[in-house]
Each structure stands twice: as structure tokens, then as C-alpha cells.
Amino acid sequence: MGRNAEPARRFGRYWMPTGLQRQIGQLVVAGFAGVTLPEELRAIARAFDLGGVILFARNVEAPLQVAEVAYDVKQLSPVPPWVSVDQEGGRVQRLRAPFTEWPPLASLGRRGNAELTERFGRALARELRSVGITLDYAPVLDVHTNAANPVIGDRALSEDPVEVARLGAVLIGALQAEGVAACGKHFPGHGDTSRDSHLELPVVEHEPDRLREVELRPFRAAVEAGAAAIMTAHVRYPALDETAPATLSRAVVTDLLREEMGYDGLVVTDDMAMGAIARQQAPAPAAVEAVGAGCDLVLLCEPDPATQVEVIEALIHAVEDGSLPLRRVEEALGRQQRARERFLRGDDQWRPPAQVRLNGIVGCAEHQDIGGLMRESL
């Protein structure tokens, strides 16, 4: 068994001589507790090529500390891991002062100014890149058509799908021009829900023609803009799939997003611990179902190493028993490799910048001015 024997005994019952056991870890992005990488996460990464980590406010103490965490993540595996975050602006931004605190995306929609939108996207990406973050789960591409929506609101750019499509594509281009992979969310649209998917499973009853005209329009623009990733919604759309939420639906992820819309980038799940999924089934079988549906990265945001290992082992076992086709995993790994070549080339050489350099980027006067222009529309 060689050098992988001990991790295999410690973390899983299943041994795959092909090396696929290690590679399957690339399908998982994990959360953790604290402001340094815990030993449990390091051990998981030694056993499996972990896809990356997601940072939350619980992991953030100061810009240089974030950069040091990012550096540690980049050393976890010879396969470059993603350092990811939800940094949208408004109520969803994990990096607060002294980072620039951005207004919500709705402020850009009200201005309707593509130049300001691009300046914001580039400034946001420069701050993220300066501390080693390489994947941002933004922009929100949901169309805010339901005033009673408890979870989207001013996170959306606009109530107009044409504007969301136009400005969303600008944001994707700006983030990616500065070297940060963008992830449009939540496919195929979370804007017209009246329930919070963090707590329960929302249902959107629109017919396919309406979905294509409104909800899907921004995602078509994201595909055309070359978005590195698209995140699925934990929402059920009976007109597309009568039983499964989008994250677990082959009809939504593969038939609609891949085949009909022609998207060949990364498909990322929303957090698998959210109530919309977790109230129906445990993360491990749900993750197998999501990858089988066509997802390439599974988000496990809860800082629970045992669950993270269970998910990886479940994916390995599903390949071994044939319930998860090997070809599907190879497709996901191939897309990951292409995305890494695009955004993480040379990332293993990255080092935390000097404090003085960080001070000139994070929360700098230029970025504060951009934020001020955005606030004028609120």
C-alpha cells in the first residue's frame, strides 16, 4: 500500500490502488473552526487531496492572519487547493474592517453603471487576492422578484433580469481579470422564494418558459462571460424535477445547465448542512447524490472533521460499488484541473505579503471611494 496505507486505515475502510481515493478528496471544500488550521483538517488533507477550504468570520482575525492561513492551506496538498469565501457585500461578507466593507449588490443595480460595477469587482478581487483567497462565491445572480424573500433581498443586483445579467457578467469579468475565480449563484434562481433554504426546502412553481425568460437569463450571461463556477440552489423546481432540489437533480445540473446551456465550468453545491438538504438526509448520501447529479465541488461549511471524512468515504464507497459512476468523478476532476490551471497556476509559490503592502491594498482610500459611490444609491 505504500505511504498512503496509514491514512487509509485511519480515515477509511476503502482502499483504491488507482489513487482515486486521494483524488476524491478534491471534490470537497471544507470549513473549520478557529483562526489557524486545525490538526484534524491537516490530517484529512494528508489522507485525501482536499479540494480546498471556505473561510467564515470565525476564521478571520486580521488581514495578515488570513494571508498566513491561506498560505498554510496552499501547502496542504501537491494539488493546489482553493481558498474560498463568501464575499458579496452587504450582509454577506466574511471579511470586515480593516478590509473594505462593501454595500450590498443592490446598490450597483440602482446605479446601473457598468464602469462602477467593474471598479467594485476589481477592487474586491484585489483585496481577496492580496490575502491569498482564490475563489469568491459571488456574484449573486438571483433576480429579486419576491419582496417577501427572506434570504436574497438586497443581495440581488436588481428586480430586472436583463440588468442582473448585464451587471453580473461585468462583475464576473472584473473578478476574474484580477485572478479570483467567480462563482455565480444560486442556479437556477433563488430570487422568487418565500422560504429560507438555510432552514427548509423552498419550492418555485414557475413553468419552464418563465424560468428561461427570468431566472435563467443571468446564468446564461454568466456562461457566456466564462464564469469559473456556478453554485446550485437548494430549491425544488417541480417543472424541472418533481422530486429533487436543484443541487441533487441531474435534470437541473446536467440536462439543463450542462447540456442545454452549454456550461463546462465548475458546478459547486451550496452548503450541504443547510436545512433544505439536511432535514431530508445526512450530508454523506446527499453529497453522493449531488456529485452524481453533476456537481464538481461539495461545500461542507460546518467545522466537523468527522462529517467531512464520512462524506469523502461515502464518495469512495459509491465509486467502488458502482452507484456513483467512475466516469462522473473523472469528469469532475477534469474540470477541477482545468480551473486550477486557469486560476491557480503558480499558487504554490505564493507567500503572504509584507504588512506594509497589505496596508496599501486592504481598505485603501481608492476602495473606500468606490464603496462611497455605491452607497450614494442606497
Steps between C-alpha positions, in 0.01 A plus 500: 500500500796736533491838669120529479433193713485679837256772384287230340481307828435814702236660283331234296423136445546522125828471318524589131841411353435733205550802727140607454455487877727802536355679201142477622589739780530766230120497475465647851547856626501501880437751775689507829497672838752751628753740352762235418467173312407222746700181505191296408469684168871458431463127562206475262704681235790260553267208437303654214576781254252744653338731243540803723363692796231762551563788739239653730510787749602242762826453310585869459701703749709737285613526134849360562355213704263415211797503263692264730202262512475514121870417474455200729207379287710524185758268660248228587522312173709481182170559319433873557196541731249782471491765770141618478261742667154654477587866440203657323457833679223609732391241756703220343866588532727300726787748485419818693705808593789560451395335171269723300140446611301509178135603458257233374492416130159667470687832521667420168169404344348832599790688344497283188854614427717232339820699562432526874406132507832408340695722739328331793570150366866573442545667840327211675720249318820692578426485873418129483806416292727700731423258784514187283129442436445352156125420476215733592143370516373810322324661326141423596314454169155455650229735372323663796142454388350418841496776761423240767817303424669446839847417374580695179368857519772760443754227431353499147610758246150580378139400445567515127653183351659699216684721750605205716638330189682812378658604828560142616708434190701817569569387855611155387738652246643745755560242773663259259712767331665549842560128544210399725266226378139620507204281594154614389217386727241350566413297187236490360376793713421569864341842449132401508498285812306578816692257722859498617697201369727523805201373697270308262451407136344778291295419191474719186194409294577691178468330164811441285426792265487746789816355654688537173380858449568627854694279739736342247587814304781612736648151503509489121696826515734346759565202273580738213728704729705191582409473869740262670223354716125497553338408832179300517193596701350278768162572344253266327358594160219252422489603134861382469509216753194388693689356796860618543633847587728651236820398680401133483331509161661359187221664301607843629879467522580274206205525262431872541826668607747272323321384189240765421700804617840366400680565829826310553643677806483390863161435656512556877235399752373740759584387854381144549419565868223747415152402613365461147727197459582392856136464605459241224823301527849496650787681321676181386222347287396848387855571379504176300169599343626851421814375326291245313272781383798684351653711779880524512559655843310425821492772766522374859503824696445358848833454685442130562793277395301181561231605252763607249666158516161327478420689181834414338467134600144490368616633164778239487262219592244618242762478225607156619149358504406667171222724633712803406646448152877530481458702180300764691782541754760518224296777333492696824872456557570607141301821542683568824834457328404744224379756754822468700709547189303816429508658848752317720802471273801586716284522815740268683760778475273761663616646830321731746589859412671738737270689735586830333389364163173370646438842655520653153231269360257396772254778577702751298368846414419404139285208614326711763417753228343226287294385797391858556378533141301181542338627821373812325226288341375353829 
